[in-house]
Amino acid sequence: MRALILSVVTAIAVGATGLAHGQSADTLSLSSSQIYDACITNNQGPPLECACMAGFYGGRLQADEYRLISVLNRYVGPGGEVRDMPAVQRAIRDEATTMGLSDQRFGQIMQRFSVMETDGAYGDRVCMVMRGK
């Protein structure tokens, strides 16, 4: 979990300009599924820990924040490294545009992500116990 948070902080370099305004659909189920699938595919943890992580962040973040985390998580390797920073920045910006986030809201989310180490430490305490189950 901390690996995901460190990746988030690293990816904050995404700029907040040029986002379009538009409609946003309910994507919680999609986001949750994508976070879980990426966690398993990228060997970030065993199934129970990955499910815990998806649920933990689903409860901790607002829906638009959770959606952007699900995009980022596709690019995070098992050690928390972001595999392709330019690609993740484009993907986050593209998703924010698709969601219709304003520049202001996008900036707020990026600010939120920059202080998520506390979430990661707490999430580790909640979910790491699942690693051995």
Secondary structure, DSSP 8 states (H G I E B T S, - for coil): -HHHHHHHHHHTT----S---------HHHHHHHHHHHHHHTTSS-HHHHHHHHHHHHHHS-HHHHHHHHHHHTTB-TTS-BS-HHHHHHHHHHHHHHHT--HHHHHHHHHHHTTTHHHHHHHHHHHGGGGG-
